[in-house]
Amino acid sequence: MKYRHLFEKGRIGSLVLKNRIVMPAMGTNLAGPNGEITDHQIAYYEERAKGGTGLIIVEYTSIDYEFGRAAFNQLRIDEHRFIPGIHRLANAVQKYGAKLFVQLQHPGRETTSMVLGGGRQIVAPSPVTCAAIGEEPRELTTAEVKEIVNKFVMGAVRCQLAGVDGVELHGAHGYLINQFLSPNTNLRTDEYGGSFENRMRFVEEIIVGIKEKCGWDFPVTIRLSVDEFEEGGTNVELSKEICRYLEKVGVDAIHASCGNYNSLNKIIESMLFDQGGRVYLAEEMKKVVKIPVITVGVIREPAFADNILAEGRADFIAMGRSHLADPEWAKKALEGRDQEIRKCICCLNCTRSSAHVLCALNVRTGRELEFKEIKPIEDKRKVAIVGGGPGGMEAARVLTLKGYDVTIFEQDNRLGGQLNLVTAPKAKEKMNWMIQYHSNEMERLKVDVRLNTKASIEMIKALNPYAVFLATGAKPIIPDIEGNDLTNVCDYEDVLLERKAFNDKRIAVIGSGMVCYSVTRQLAEKGNAVTLIDIPTATGEKVSAHTRLMLLDRLKKVNVEIIEGQKVAKLLPNSVIVEDEVSAAQTEFEVDHVVFSMGTEAYNPLEELYRSHFDNVFVLGDANNPGSITGAIKDGFEMAYVIESLVSKRNAAEELAGTN
C-alpha cells in the first residue's frame, strides 16, 4: 500500500475507524428553514462517505436554538423531532463503512441579535464584546449555564438515539465553550470562572454528563483553538494544560484547531499559507496526552498527510476544503491515483457564499442532487473548444466523460490561460495544482489538445463539430485615463510575461487584487522603486480584508510605497497625477513607467464570425464573464453537462423565428 500510515485503522475511544482521514465539520447552509436535515444535505455527506473518508463530522449543530443559533438555517438537535433526519443521514454515511460524528455547538457571543431574532441579546460567559461582531453580550446566569450544560448533554443523547457513532464538542473558534476556557472572555466570579479549574467546569460537566447518559464507550471528542492568536486568549501552553485536564475527565480525542472571529484568517487560510502550517499545534498537544490528536490546516497531498502520521506528529488528518474540492480524495489516494485528485487551492470562494456551500473547483459541491451522474450519449459527436484555460478544460473534461470527441485549440504553448500569470510562490504552487489536475485529465481522457494553434474556421470545419465552445478568456482592463496610451504605460501581462524589462526604475502600479499585488512585489524584488496606487477594482473585492492587509504588509516590507484614497487624474510622460477622493487636492510624483493591473474584461473576438459558420456556438468562462475562476469552471461544467438541452433550445428558438 502506497500510504500505509494514512490507510491503517485508527481508534477513537472504543470506536475503530477504517483509515486516518477525517472530514471536519463545515457549515453548509443546506439544512431546512427550521434546522432539519434535507435530501441535499444527505446527498452531500453521502458522496464524501462513498469517496472513502474514514470519519465524517457533521457541521456545527445547534443544541439551543433560542440563544445558540449561529446561522439562519443551522442544523439542529435541540428537540427530539430532529432525530429521524439525523438517523437518515447516519444510515446514508455508514453504509460505506464511514463513521459519523455530529458536532454540538453554541456560538455564545459569536452570533448576532439578527440571527437570534425576536430582539434577543446575544449571550456569553461575561459581557465582553467580540470586535468582529460588535455587539455586547449579556452575561449568562449560573442557572442558565447549568441549563446549557444539560442542552449539550441532551444533544448527544439524541445523536446516540439517531444512530450516530459519536459527538464532537465545538470548543474552538471563539464559540461558547472556547469563551469559558479563555481568560480573555471568562471574567466570571461564580463557580464557572476565576481559577483554571472553574473555567474548565463548564466543559467538564458537559463531558461527564454525556458519558453518564450515553455510556463511557460513546466517543466524545473536542475541537479546540489551541492558539487563539489574540492577546489574553488561549495559547499553546495553556492548551496543553486544558488537554491534560480534558483527558482526565473522559475526552476521547483532541481536534487541534486555532483562532476566533477576531483572528478569522487563522481559521480559514488563504493561498498565502504553507501546506500543513498548523500541524505544530497538534504536535504540541500530542506531547502531553495519550488520547488521539487530530490535525488540520491546508493539508492537500496524500504523501504530505502520510508523512505527518509517519513522523508521529498527529494521529488523524482532518481535511475540510479538500473534501469540498474532491469528495473522492481518500479513494484516489488509496488507489494511488494522486494526479487525479482535485486539490483545493485556498481561493476562499467557499467562504464568500451567502447561499449554500460551494467550491470554485467542484461545481457539484452542495448540488449533488442537481448533477447526480454524467450520462453517456448514444451517438459519438465532435466538439471543438477554442481556449485551454480552466473553463475550456473543465468543459472538455465533462464532455469527454459524456462520450463526446473533444478537440481543444490553444494558441499558447501550455494549458492554463490566466492561471499561468500568477507568480507569488505560494499562490503559484496552488494554481499549478489546478493546472496540473486539468492537464492530467486531458491526457487521461485522451482529449485532443492542440497547443501553439490559433484555431481557424477551416480547422473547425474539418471536424464537422456538433458544437463549438469559445473559451478565449479575457484581456487586461485599461481604464479611460488621459495618458493611458503613452509609451511608458503597460499592463500586468507585460510584466508577468516579461515582454518588457524593468530594472532600477521608478514604477507606479495602479489597481488592486491578487495579481496586482503579485506584480507589485515582483517589480520591487527586482530592485525597482515601486509605488502602488491601491484603488478599488472588481478583482480586488474578491480578496478578503484579512488577506489584503497581509499582502499590503508584505509589500511594505519590500519597500513598496502604498497610496490609498486617491484616484488617478492624469498620466504624463514622466509622472502621475493623483487626486484625493475627499478634498480633490492633486499631487504629482515622478515615475519612469506605469503598470495597470485592474483586472480583466471579456475577450471574445470570434463569436460573431463563428456564428456565421456554425450552428451551435457557446461562449463560456472569462470570454463571457471575466475575472473569476469560479465562473469559468461553473460555465464549463454546466454548459457541457446540459449541452443537448442548449442545442435543443437554440433549435426551438430558430424554428419559432422561422414560423414568424
Salt bridges, closest charged atoms under 4 A:
GLU8 OE2 - ARG20 NH2 3.43
ASP39 OD1 - ARG88 NH2 2.85
GLU46 OE2 - LYS95 NZ 3.05
GLU47 OE2 - ARG364 NH1 2.43
ASP64 OD2 - HIS106 NE2 3.30
ASP64 OD1 - LYS151 NZ 3.15
GLU66 OE2 - ARG120 NE 3.76
ASP78 OD1 - ARG76 NE 2.98
GLU79 OE2 - ARG76 NH2 3.41
GLU79 OE1 - ARG81 NE 2.56
GLU144 OE1 - ARG138 NH1 2.95
GLU147 OE2 - LYS151 NZ 3.61
GLU168 OE2 - HIS255 ND1 2.85
ASP190 OD2 - ARG188 NH2 2.69
GLU191 OE1 - LYS146 NZ 3.28
GLU237 OE2 - LYS240 NZ 3.64
ASP252 OD2 - LYS211 NZ 2.57
GLU269 OE2 - ARG278 NE 2.81
GLU269 OE1 - ARG321 NH2 3.42
ASP274 OD2 - LYS426 NZ 3.50
GLU283 OE1 - ARG313 NE 3.14
GLU284 OE1 - LYS240 NZ 2.90
GLU284 OE2 - LYS287 NZ 2.74
ASP315 OD2 - LYS286 NZ 3.17
ASP326 OD2 - LYS332 NZ 2.78
GLU335 OE1 - ARG337 NE 2.80
ASP338 OD2 - LYS2 NZ 3.59
GLU340 OE1 - ARG337 NH1 2.62
GLU340 OE1 - ARG444 NE 3.85
GLU368 OE2 - ARG48 NH1 2.73
GLU370 OE1 - ARG367 NH2 3.04
GLU394 OE2 - ARG397 NH2 2.91
GLU394 OE1 - HIS438 NE2 2.90
ASP405 OD2 - LYS382 NZ 2.94
GLU429 OE1 - LYS430 NZ 3.83
GLU441 OE2 - ARG444 NE 2.88
ASP448 OD2 - ARG450 NH2 3.07
GLU493 OE1 - ARG499 NH2 3.56
ASP494 OD1 - ARG499 NH1 3.26
GLU498 OE2 - LYS526 NZ 3.69
GLU525 OE2 - ARG521 NE 2.92
ASP534 OD2 - ARG548 NH2 2.53
ASP553 OD2 - LYS557 NZ 3.51
GLU564 OE1 - ARG548 NH2 2.62
GLU579 OE2 - LYS567 NZ 3.63
GLU590 OE1 - ARG506 NH1 2.93
ASP592 OD1 - ARG506 NH2 3.01
GLU607 OE2 - ARG611 NH2 2.90
GLU638 OE2 - ARG367 NH1 2.65
GLU638 OE1 - LYS634 NZ 3.25
GLU644 OE1 - LYS402 NZ 2.80
GLU654 OE2 - ARG650 NH1 2.36
